[in-house]
Amino acid sequence: MMDMAMVRTQPRVMRALAWMGLALVSFSTVAIAGREAARGATTLEMMFYRCLISLVIVLALVLMGPGLRAMRTTRLTLHSVRGLVHFIAQYSWLGALTMIPLAQLFALEFTAPIWVALLAPLLLGERMTMIRLAAAVIGFVGVIIVAQPGAVEFNTGVGLGLLSAIGFALSMLATKALSRSESPIRILFYMFLVQTVLALFLLFGEVRLPDIVTMGWISVLAVTGLSAHYALVRAFALADAILVAPMDFLRLPLIAVVGAVIYAEPLDPIVLFGGLVVIVGNLLNLWGERRAARS
């Protein structure tokens, strides 16, 4: 007879995998939309309209749900810092999107959890374990393979890709600190509010309205960006991270195929191998965290 716990768990796992499927499609669409939008808008303009559209969507959810009063916070400084750091990371990612192959950018982006493992002991006072250190070393080896120093010129796109990964890691750490007292919707609300104001300030108030095609791609960028992260959160809420995370890493071969089919980018085996090494480092770190939680 099948174990009753397994019977109860299986539907949750299947739903988690379905949400991960949506996340994979959404993340790939974000990359395509960003590249297409870059044909008619600057990176800063994309950031402004993406954040504005996302803010409107989140604001609508707030008004339909908890209301604006629930957005009151005593942690505005940390919200602002997180918004700024995430803004820099997202700006760097969108900038790198048009400079290097999609597979290379995604492989570099996957180093974000490695940076979290390395920076958490310094910024959050968490314990540095041997497993975390080993995962970081493996991750850095993967970065060196992906960047291919000496074989190809270290260009701005690779630098921006690494900067975005570090920025996303810092944003994750800030989110972890905020989540002790702030709801997810409040964190999103202040992130998009801060980023919209920041982008408007950097544009010096001179906001240019892109053509309708570009605006359409920016809208797709905003909506799929939200759906990707929402689907990811739902998947992790339904199933163990050790099951969900490996499926998230399917983004790398998927985006490599997308880049090859849509943009005629070569399937560089060195980049894919380096990405695999980064993924191994992430899985080792994930296994270590799970083991520590059980002990």
C-alpha positions in Angstrom: 0.0 0.0 0.0 1.3 3.4 -0.9 2.4 5.6 2.0 -0.5 8.0 2.8 2.0 10.9 3.3 3.2 10.3 -0.2 -0.4 10.4 -1.5 -1.0 13.7 0.2 2.2 15.2 -1.0 2.1 14.2 -4.6 -0.6 16.7 -5.7 1.4 19.5 -4.0 4.5 18.4 -5.9 2.6 18.4 -9.2 1.3 21.9 -8.6 4.8 23.0 -7.6 6.2 21.7 -10.9 3.4 23.4 -12.8 4.3 26.7 -11.2 7.9 26.1 -12.0 6.9 25.5 -15.6 5.2 28.9 -15.7 8.4 30.5 -14.0 10.6 29.0 -16.7 8.5 30.3 -19.6 8.2 33.7 -17.9 12.0 34.1 -17.3 12.7 33.2 -20.9 10.0 35.7 -22.1 11.6 38.4 -19.9 14.9 38.0 -21.7 13.2 38.1 -25.1 11.1 41.1 -24.2 14.1 43.0 -22.8 16.1 42.5 -25.9 13.3 43.5 -28.2 12.4 46.6 -26.1 16.1 47.6 -26.2 15.6 48.3 -30.0 13.5 51.3 -29.2 14.3 52.4 -25.7 17.3 53.0 -23.5 17.9 50.8 -20.5 16.9 53.6 -18.1 13.6 54.1 -20.0 12.9 50.4 -19.9 13.5 50.5 -16.1 11.2 53.4 -15.6 8.3 52.0 -17.5 8.8 48.5 -16.2 8.8 49.7 -12.6 5.8 52.0 -13.2 3.7 49.3 -14.8 4.7 46.9 -12.0 3.9 49.5 -9.4 0.4 50.1 -10.9 -0.3 46.3 -10.8 0.9 45.9 -7.2 -1.0 49.0 -6.1 -4.2 47.6 -7.6 -3.6 44.4 -5.7 -3.1 46.4 -2.5 -6.3 48.4 -3.0 -8.2 45.2 -3.7 -6.7 43.5 -0.7 -5.2 44.9 2.5 -5.5 48.6 1.6 -2.9 51.4 1.7 -2.9 51.6 5.5 -1.3 48.1 5.5 1.6 49.6 3.6 2.7 51.7 6.6 6.2 50.7 7.6 8.9 51.6 10.2 11.7 50.2 8.0 11.7 52.7 5.1 15.5 53.0 5.1 16.0 49.3 4.5 13.2 49.3 1.9 15.0 52.2 0.1 18.4 50.5 0.3 16.9 47.3 -1.1 15.1 49.2 -3.9 18.4 50.9 -4.8 20.5 47.8 -4.8 17.9 45.8 -6.8 17.6 48.8 -9.3 21.4 48.6 -9.9 21.2 44.9 -10.3 18.3 45.0 -12.7 19.8 47.9 -14.7 23.1 45.9 -15.0 21.1 42.8 -16.1 19.2 44.6 -18.8 22.4 46.3 -20.0 24.2 42.9 -20.2 21.2 41.4 -22.1 22.2 43.1 -25.3 26.0 42.6 -24.9 26.5 38.9 -24.3 24.8 35.6 -25.2 21.7 34.8 -23.2 23.2 31.5 -21.9 26.2 33.3 -20.6 24.1 35.9 -18.8 21.9 33.3 -17.2 24.9 31.3 -16.1 26.4 34.4 -14.4 23.0 35.2 -12.8 22.9 31.7 -11.2 25.9 32.8 -9.1 23.6 35.0 -7.0 22.8 32.2 -4.4 26.6 31.6 -4.1 27.1 35.3 -3.3 24.3 35.0 -0.7 26.0 32.1 1.0 29.3 34.1 1.1 27.8 37.4 2.2 25.2 36.2 4.7 27.8 35.6 7.4 29.2 39.1 6.9 26.0 41.0 6.7 23.5 38.9 8.7 25.8 37.3 11.1 25.1 33.8 9.9 27.6 31.0 10.4 30.1 30.3 7.6 30.2 26.5 7.2 32.6 24.4 5.2 29.8 23.4 2.9 29.0 27.1 2.2 32.7 27.8 1.6 33.0 24.8 -0.7 29.9 25.8 -2.7 31.3 29.3 -3.1 34.6 27.9 -4.4 32.8 25.6 -6.9 30.6 28.6 -8.0 33.6 30.8 -8.6 35.3 28.1 -10.7 32.1 28.0 -12.7 32.2 31.8 -13.2 35.8 31.6 -14.4 34.8 28.9 -17.0 31.8 31.0 -18.1 33.7 34.2 -18.4 36.6 32.4 -20.2 39.4 34.8 -19.2 42.2 34.7 -21.7 40.2 32.8 -24.3 37.9 35.8 -25.0 38.2 39.4 -24.0 36.6 40.3 -20.7 34.0 42.7 -21.9 31.5 45.1 -20.3 28.6 42.6 -20.7 30.4 40.0 -18.5 31.2 42.6 -15.9 27.5 43.8 -15.9 26.4 40.2 -15.6 28.5 39.6 -12.5 27.5 43.0 -11.0 23.8 42.1 -11.5 24.4 38.7 -9.7 26.0 40.4 -6.7 23.2 43.0 -6.7 20.5 40.3 -6.7 22.3 38.5 -3.9 22.4 41.7 -1.8 18.7 42.2 -2.6 17.9 38.7 -1.4 19.7 39.3 1.9 17.8 42.6 2.4 14.5 40.7 1.6 15.4 38.1 4.2 16.0 40.8 6.8 12.7 42.6 5.8 10.7 39.5 5.8 11.0 39.2 9.6 8.5 42.1 9.9 7.2 43.0 6.4 4.7 41.2 4.2 5.7 40.2 0.6 3.2 42.6 -0.9 4.6 45.5 1.2 8.2 44.6 0.1 7.1 44.6 -3.5 5.2 47.9 -3.1 8.2 49.8 -1.7 10.6 48.2 -4.2 8.7 49.4 -7.2 7.8 52.8 -5.6 11.5 53.5 -4.9 12.7 52.3 -8.3 10.0 54.3 -10.2 11.0 57.5 -8.4 14.7 56.7 -8.9 14.3 56.1 -12.6 12.3 59.3 -13.0 15.0 61.2 -11.2 17.8 59.8 -13.3 15.8 60.7 -16.4 15.8 64.3 -15.1 12.0 64.4 -15.7 12.5 64.1 -19.4 10.3 61.0 -20.0 10.1 59.9 -23.6 7.2 57.8 -24.7 8.4 54.9 -26.7 6.7 53.7 -29.9 3.8 51.3 -29.5 5.8 48.2 -30.3 8.5 49.0 -27.8 5.9 49.9 -25.2 4.3 46.6 -25.8 7.5 44.7 -25.2 8.2 46.7 -22.1 4.7 45.8 -20.8 5.5 42.1 -21.5 8.8 42.6 -19.6 6.9 44.0 -16.6 4.1 41.4 -16.5 6.3 38.3 -17.1 8.8 39.6 -14.6 6.1 39.7 -12.0 4.6 36.3 -13.0 8.1 34.7 -13.0 8.8 35.6 -9.4 5.3 35.0 -8.2 5.3 31.5 -9.8 8.7 30.8 -8.2 7.4 31.8 -4.7 4.3 29.6 -5.1 6.4 26.6 -6.2 8.8 26.9 -3.2 5.7 27.3 -0.9 4.3 24.0 -2.2 7.3 21.7 -2.3 10.8 21.2 -0.8 13.5 23.5 -2.2 15.7 20.5 -2.9 13.0 19.4 -5.5 12.1 22.8 -6.9 15.5 24.4 -7.3 16.9 21.9 -9.7 14.0 22.6 -12.1 14.8 26.3 -11.9 18.2 25.5 -13.2 16.6 24.2 -16.4 16.5 27.9 -17.3 20.0 27.7 -18.5 19.6 25.0 -21.3 16.2 26.5 -22.1 17.5 30.0 -22.6 20.5 28.6 -24.6 18.0 27.0 -27.0 16.0 30.2 -27.1 19.2 32.2 -27.9 20.1 29.7 -30.6 16.7 29.6 -32.3 15.7 33.2 -32.1 19.0 35.1 -32.1 21.3 32.5 -33.8 23.6 32.5 -30.8 26.1 29.6 -30.9 25.5 26.8 -28.2 28.9 27.3 -26.5 29.7 24.1 -24.7 32.2 25.9 -22.4 29.5 28.3 -21.2 27.1 25.5 -20.6 29.7 23.5 -18.8 30.6 26.5 -16.6 26.9 27.0 -15.9 26.7 23.3 -14.9 29.6 23.9 -12.4 27.8 26.9 -11.0 24.6 24.8 -10.6 26.5 22.1 -8.8 27.8 24.7 -6.3 24.2 25.9 -5.8 22.9 22.4 -5.2 25.7 21.7 -2.7 24.8 24.8 -0.8 21.1 23.9 -0.9 21.9 20.4 0.4 24.0 21.9 3.2 21.3 24.3 4.2 18.7 21.5 4.3 21.0 19.3 6.3 21.7 22.2 8.8 17.9 22.8 9.2 17.3 19.1 10.1 20.1 18.9 12.6 
